[in-house]
Amino acid sequence: MSAEKAEKTQPEKRDSEGVGTGKGEGKDADAPLSGRGITLTEKAAQEVQRIIQEQNYPPDTALRVGAKGGGCSGFSYVLDFDHNPKTEFDLEYQSHGVRVLIDKKSEFFMGGTVIDFDDSNLLNRGFVFKNPKAQGSCGCGVSFQV
């Protein structure tokens, strides 16, 4: 028998919509179901936490993610900070210790999106959206089409 024990994980708890509640156990407890929710990479989460601290926002401040009509490809990504609890129109996720809110309409267009932070070059430094539902995007990466 192997000296290493297999990691035991319990299934993640899901709410009535099948969305991860972040209350499960194991390494993927905060991960949304495939095709649902928003996930931050560790680097993106660190940048969000850095900004929250730098701006002296309360520790329970959430990253609000969304999509709005406009931009050169049809929809534009929206990122902001939210100091309020989620509403009945929101879904809430935890990703690397960051509280993430997205309204249900935006989640329809952005479900499964991974947000990364790229600081590899000074001109294009910023958040990068990897949206599996996007059929195309503009050159700047801020707008997309589905």
N, C-alpha and C positions, 0 to 999 in steps of 0.2 A: 504494500500500500504506500502511496506517495506520502512524503513527509509534509507536504503542503496540504492544508485543508481547503476544500472548495468553499468559496465564499457563499454563505447562505443569505438570500434576500427574500423578503416577504413581498408579495405583490403590492403595487402602489394602490393607495385608496383613490377612488374616483368619485366625482360628484355625479349628480343625476344626468349630466350631459356627457359623461365619460371623460371629463377633463381631470387631469392630475391635480390633486389637492396639495401636493407637497408634504403630505403627512405620512407617507409610506416609509419603509425602511429600505436600506440598500443604496448602492451607488447611483441608481437612476430614479430615486424617489421623487425628485423635482421635475423630471422630464415629462413633457406632455405626451399624449398619445401621438403616434405617427400621423402626420398631416394636420395636427392641431397645435395650438399654442405658439408661444414664442420662447426661444431658448437663446441665452447669451453665452458666448464663449467665455472662458475664464479671463481672457485679456479684455474683453468688452465689459465684463462685470467689474473688473478692477478699475477701469476708466470711469465707469458710472459711480462707483464708490468714492473714487478720488474727487470727482466733481461735487458730489454730495457733501463731502467733508470740506472741500475748499470753499463752497458757497454757504457753509454753516446751516445746511438744511437739516431738519430733524432726522434722526436715524431711521425712522419708518417711512421715509419718503420713497415713493414708487417711481419707476421709469414708466411713463405712459407711452405706448407705442400705438400707431394708428396709420390709416390710409385715408386720404381725401382726394376727391376728384380734382384733376388739374395736372399740370406738368406736361412735358412734351410727349409722354407716352400714355396718358390717360389718368393715372393715379400718382400721387406723391406720397412718400413715406413721411410720417410725422413722429418726432421724438420730443418729449417734454418731461418735466418732473411734476409729480402730483403728490400733494400733501394730504389728500383726502382719502377716506376709506373707499373701497370699490362700491359702485352703485349696482342696481339690478340689471343694468345694461352692459356691465363689464365682466370680463373673465380675469382671474388673477392667477399668476404663476410665480414660483420662486426659481431663480436660476443663479447658482453660485452665490447665494446670499443676498441677491437683489430681488426686491419685490417688483414684479412686472405686471402692469395693467394694460389690457387691450379691450376696446369695445367690441361687442359681438359682431357688428357689421364689418369692422376692419378685419376681424379674425377670419371671416369668410374669405377674404382676399389674401390674407397673410398667414393662415394657419400652417404651421410647420417651419416657419421662417427661423433662421439662425442669424443672430446679429453678432458680428465680429468687430474688432477694432484694429485698424491698420495704421501703424505709425512707421512703416518701412521707408516712406519717403515724405519729405516735408511738404510738397505741393498737394498730395492727395491724402493727407492725414485725416482720419475720421472713421465713423462707423460705416460698416459695410453690411448690406442686407443680402442674405442668401435665401431667396424666396422660391420654394419649389412650385408655387402656383403662377409665378410670373412667366409669361410667354415671351416677353421681350422687355428691354429697358433702354433708357437713354444712355449716352456716353458718360454722364456725370454720376449715374447710379442712384439718383434721388427719385426718379419716377419710373413707373413700370406699367405694363399692360397685362391683362389676364385674358 
